[in-house]
C-alpha cells in the first residue's frame, strides 16, 4: 500500500519527491529507497537537473524531520505516549530513547538518518529529549546528505532500471553499521582516558 502511495506522490515530479521525503521523515514510512532513485530517474530523463533532484530530496527530508521534531518537542512526552502506539512507539522505547540521547544525542541523529527503518522515526526521540534545534538540524543534514546523494545518483545512473535499487540499501546499512561501531569504540576509548587513575 505504501509503495502505491509513493507511486501516486511521485507522479507529481520533483514536488512529489519533496512531499514523499517530507512524509518519510515525519513518522510515515514512505520508502525513500523508492523516492530518491526516482528523483535520479527524473534527472536521467531530462525532466530535472541532477542537483535539483538531490535538493528536492534533501529539502523534503529536512522539512519532514523538523515537523517530526516539533511534534515530539512541543507535543511533549504525554502526546507521544498517548498516540505513539499507532506508529509503533511504546513507552519503554521512549524511556530508552531519553537515555540514549542523554549520552549520544548528536551521533544518534546522524547515524539514525543513515539507517533504513530508523531514519523515519529518529526525530521523535530527539524532540522528546529537547535536543537543541540548531544541533538537530545540523546533524540531520549531515546524516541525510550522503543517503540522499547516493540514492539519487544511483537512480540517475541506472535510468529506467532505478526501481531495482532496493537491495543496495542493505549494503549501505552494513557500511553504516561498521561506522557506528567505530564511533562507539572511539567514545568508549575517550571516556576511559578521562577517568582518573588510582
Beta strands, then each sheet from edge to edge (+ up, - down):
end
